[in-house]
Amino acid sequence: MSHKHKLLVVDDEPHNLYTMRRIIEPMQVEIIEARSGEEALRALLNNDFFLVLMDVQMPGMSGFEAASLVLDNPKTAHIPIVFVTANTREEGVALRGYKTGAVDYLSKPVDPIVLLAKIRVFRELWSKTIELKQTNLQLAEVNREQSKLNQELVKASESLALTNHQLKQEVADRLAAEQALEEARCQADSANKAKSAFLANMSHEIRTPLGAITGYLHLIMQSQLTSRQQEYLNKIKLSANNLLAVINDILDFSKIEADKLEIESVPFDLDSVLHNVSDVVAFKAEDKQLELVIDCPQNIPCNLVGDPLRLGQILLNLVSNAVKFTNKGEIVLCIRLASEIKTTDPRVCIQFSVQDTGIGMDDSQMAKLFQPFSQADSSTTRQYGGTGLGLVICQKLLGLMGSELKVESAVGKGSQFNFTLNFDLGDQAPIVSFERLNACFEQANVLVVDDHQYSRTILVNMLRSFGVNATTVDSGNKAIKEVKKALDSKPYNLLLVDWRMPELDGLQTIQALKQQLPEPSLPKFILMSAYQFDSPELQQYDALLNGFLAKPVSSSQLLETLQASLLSADFNEFIDKRTHTDQSIEIPDFSGKKVLLVEDDALNQEIALELLNQVNLTVDLAENGQQAVDCIIRNAEFKTYDIVLMDCQMPIMDGYQATKTIRQHESCKHLPIIAMTANAMTSDKEKCRAAGMTDHVAKPIDVEQLYKTLQLYLNTDNSFALQDQSSVQQTGAKTHTNAEQSILDAPGLNSDEGIRMLGGQDKFYRKMLVQFAEQNSGVVETIKTQLSAGHWEEAHRTTHNLKSVSGSLGAETLYQVASQLENKILGKNIDDIQAALHPVQQHVTPIIQHVKKYS
């Protein structure tokens, strides 16, 4: 029986030893195993091995340390050692191995072919080495057999040459393997990009039927149900919303990975972004009895240029996470200037931070925050849910914007996330002079009743910036005492009362005051809550209240509340005075020119017709894209129209398709077609140009911009000056009846701006207000019905028209909340849409009620 060569395999992992044995067994060598460096040394002292396969990373004595001891021992220094490691891509590991004395190394997982080839070479080398030893013994014993010894030496030399050749071949094989690995890496990168594209496409495909599911689910939940059915449907709704959130995260992540996500740079209103965040998250915070505070001081500019969609997405993710991981206390969204605004610099650096009093994190958990599909630990996913993509997406979005997300946290104390962004400054809206505000509010005495200290501080600071004398208390009982005490000195004429307070809540406090004070001494009461006023729980207390203020409170909301509560009699005079500036507009005379107006909304039609008639244009009207195509193609040979004003969103055929169809006719290639749309994003303008439109006029229509655009394409130099708008309004104000003047005082309506946008025609403006009230008295219910029936396009068009007309009439806040609702309808998330419907209802109803009252 032939003697087997001995091979030592050293590895601390049993499954690795098992794998190596299975690979090597066909070689017919004797395999001896060691599970540590110490055990390997003992085996080397008692056996003679032709090769040692040594794992590098082992507990106790590492492979490098064991190899050094083996090679330092003269008895074992001749045994070749091959390191087996998973870190061969790191140059330091290979270099250290060779310095230790290893002859080669293998990568984990081990390639069986390479392993067997190496073992075969070293076994043959060992055999030759034994033969050389035998030859040397024979030479020592028999000097007379010199010729035989010479032959053995020749054989040994040939064997060494063969071994050298084999080693060179191994080097060549290794280079080829490295090249193959590089090719495999490139293929993996390509596969990863293909995966991202696939995920993006699949996410879109899944969202469409999921939108129908959530829509019909909402419709079913409005019907009569048993408690068990309601419970089942609530669980289905929760699962559907969770699935939609997962899909949205995957969609954004795959876009970023595939380098398909672009950052826009468009004008936007920071207040609108913050309102959108609070509208979505405020109810969730209220349900958990958490205080959500937005701290945005007066020195933060609102009109910025950047990407409002991605900024809102980042803030919404951070605030939603804060609510999710906080069970008690507060969440504060704080906005500050990161550096002073310089008059010579058109940019501003703003810091955003979100701080909570939640569960917090330790250092090891924070290290995992920005890893895809990972959360602080596995228990977090089980308890709170989520994909683990939210913060990763935020970090990547901020990276695209030239910033980064930073985090500070302590276990049990909460977390703070913050980032800074640079924005270009947009055209800042005229700001009401604080001196004039102070004069209007100098007699006001306001009491803030809120158990939350941070909210009280922010409210008082905002009130005092408006010149209001403000005092705070932290409970209902203290409020009652304070109001009674002030009767003898300077009574309070307005109370801002938080609804949710311990002991005595806001409604109970107001009830108690109304019962204990005589009618003439009663102040006005404004209730503050994250829930909207049309919630069933609050509607029954309508008679108790003079108004409602949604939390978190913004400075613009607070100012509107103060105006409505304290300045109802003389605020309009104040507004008129501050807007009396030179507003002369050069108006062209387009006599002899003919325009086709393409618009489906009746109010928008009338507004546009009035503005076009003012400049002596002959106007034909088409109510949709198909009618426009018919009008133009039918008269194309006669070149009837000098210009076309084309709305983009219409039934039957939209403006984009109509323009493409018109451009197919040779005679219409150069016909000016001006897009009219409320969507002013860069992508929307590009879509207009791609469809073949010549230019773009934003809705709500600015009369000066419209006339300048018309003059640009109609090539006319004839013009006349429109009378100074301020003098028109002042003169008209003297002849207004009380009813005519009062109709302009609707809450949330900037009538001066509306009249300006309609070319200074105040009578026409009042007419449009009446028509607006008649046509939109049930607009929110109409949108709800369309959504419940799954008619997403109709709901979007109704909201789009509401936004457009409200902007033209100067209903600025309604315009903003309608814009937010329009975006939510595009997202097809029922919960987000429901949250966005509340502020629309809250702002459209007072305008309609006021206009109907005085019309």
C-alpha positions, 0 to 999 in steps of 0.5 A: 500500500502506497504512502499517502502524502499529508495535507494540513487544513487549518480553519476555525469554521467546521463547515469550511473544513467540511467543504475543503475535505469534500473538494480534496478527497479525490486527490488521494492525500491524507487530510489532517484538520486543525481548528486553530493556530495552536492545534496546527502547530501541534500537528506540524510537530508530529507530522511531515506535510507537503502543504498547509492551507491556512485560514487567515482570520481565526480567534486566538492565534491568527493565520499570520501568527501561526505561519510565522512560528512555523517558518521560524522553526527549522524543522517545519520551515520547509513546509509551503503555506498557502493562505486562504482568505476572503480579503484578497482584493485588499493589497495589504492582506496579500503583501502581509501574507508574502512577507510572512513567508507564504508561497501563495493565497486562495480567495474565499469562496474557494474555486475547486479547480484552482485549489486542486491544481495548486495541491497537485503542483505542491504534491508533485513538488513535495515528491520531487523534494523527497526524491532529492533527499533520497539522492543526497542520502545515497550520495553520502552513503555511496560516493562510488555511484557518482554517475547515478547521482548525476542522473538523479540531479538531472532529473531533479533539475528537469522536475524543477523546470517543470514546476517553474513552468507550472508556476508561470502557468498559474500566474497566467491563470491568475491574471486571466481570473482577475480579468474575468472578475472585472468583466463580471463586475461590469456585468453586475453593474449593468444588471443593477441598472437594469434592475433599477429600471425594472423596479421603476416600471413595475412600481408605476404599473402597480400604483395604477391598480392600487389607486383604484383599490384605495378609491373604491375602498374609500367609497365602500367605507362611506356606506353602512357597515357593521363594526366587523366590516369596518374593522376589516376595511380599516385593516385593508386600507392600512395595508394598501397605504403601507404598500403604496408607501413602499412602492413610492420609496422603491420608485424614488430609490430606483430613479436615483440609482438609475440616475434618472432623477433630476433636481428642478429650479423653479420659483416657489413659496416656502410657506406652501411647502411647510403648509403641505407638510403640516397638512399631511402630518398634523392629524397623525401627531394629534392622534398620538397627542404630540405637539407639532410645532413649525418655527419659521421666523419673519426673517425667512424669505418665502419666495425662493427658487429651488425644487419645492417637491423634493424639499417637501419630500425630505421634510415630510419624511423627517417629520413623519419619522419623528411622529412615528418614533415619538410616543410623548412630547413634541416634534419641532420643525425649525427653519433658520437663516444659516448666514445673513442675507446680503444685498449683493448676493441673490442667494440665501442659505437656510437651515432646516432641522427636525427635532423630536422627543422620541426613542432616540438611537445609539451610535451603532444604530445611527451608523446603519441609518443611511444603508438601503433597506435598513433600519436601526435594528430588526425590531424597529421594522417589526414594531414601526414598519417601513422600507428603510429607504426613507432616510436613504432617499433623503440623503441622496436627494440632498446629495443631488442638491449639494448638501447632506443630512446630519443626525444627533441622537441619544437613546431615550431622549430623542433625535435631531436631523438637520441640513442646509440648502442654498436657494436663489431669492425669488421676487419677494411679495409686498410685505405689509409694513410692521409699523402700519400693522402696529398702528392697527393692532395697538389696541388689541389685547390677546391671550394665548391659552396653550399647555405647550410651552414651545407653541406659546413662545412661538405664538407670542413672538409672532403676535408681538411682531405684529404689534399685538399686546400678548399674554400667555397662560398654560391651562384653561383654569388660569385662562378663566382667572386671567380674563376675569382679572383683566376686566378691571384694567384692559380686557382681552378682546381675543383668546387663542385657545388650544383644544387639547389640554389637560384638566380643562380643554379648550372647548370647556374653557370657552364654555365656562367663560361664556357662562361666567361673563356678561355678553358685553365683556366676552372676548372673541374666541379662536380655537386652535387644533390640528383637526380641521373645523369641519370635523364632526366633533367640532361642528357641534360647537360652532356657535361657541367660536368666532373662528378656527386656527389650524396647528401648527400655526404659521405667521400668514395664518395668524395674520389672517385670523387677526385681520378677520377677528380684530380689523373687520371694520377698518382693515380694508381702508388700511389695505387700500392705502398700502397698495396705492402705488403707480400701476400704470400698464401700457395696453396695446391696441389690436384692432383688426387682429383675430384670436382663437381662445381655447378654454373649457371653464366658463369663468376663465372664459369670461375673464379672458374674453373681457381682457381681450375685448379691452384691447380691441381683439376679435375673439372666437371661442372653442371649449376644447381642443377638438373644437380648436382643431376644427376651427383652425383647420377649417379656416387654415387656407384663409389664415383667419386667426393671427394667434391662438390662446390654448388652455392645456387641460381640457376634456375630449382633447387637451391643449397638447394634443390639439397643438400637435394636430394643428402643427401637422398642417403645413399652413399652420406651422408658424401660427403663434399658439400660446399655452395658458396653464397654471402649471409653471414647473420647468417640465410643464414648460418643456412639455408645452414646447415639445407639443409645438406651442410657441410661448407660455402664459401662466395662470392666473393670468397677469394682465400685463404679461398677457398684453406683452406676450400678445404684442410680441407675436402680433407685431403692433406698435399701437398702444394706449396707457391704462389709467393708474389702477390706484386712481381707478380703485379710489374713484370707484370706491367713492361710488360703491354702495355698502353692499358693493364694497362689502362683497370685496371684503370676503375673508382670504380675498385680496380684491385689489390684486384681483381687480388689478389682474382683471385690468382694473375693472372693478364692476367686472371683478364683482360680477366674476365673484358672484359667478364664482360663488354660484359655480363653486358652492359645492365644488369640494363635494363634487371633487369627492364624488369624482374621486369616489367614482374613480374619475381621477382625471375629472377630479384633477380638472375640477381642482385645476379650474378652481385653482386657476380661477381663484388665482385670477380673483386674488384668493391667494390662500385658496389658490395655494391649497388648491394647488396642493390638492391638485398635486395630491390627486396626481399622487392618487393617495386617498389619505393625502387627498383627504388631508388636502381637501380640508384646507380647500373646504376651509378657505373656499366656504367663507368666500362663497358664503360672504359673496352670496351674503352681499350679492 
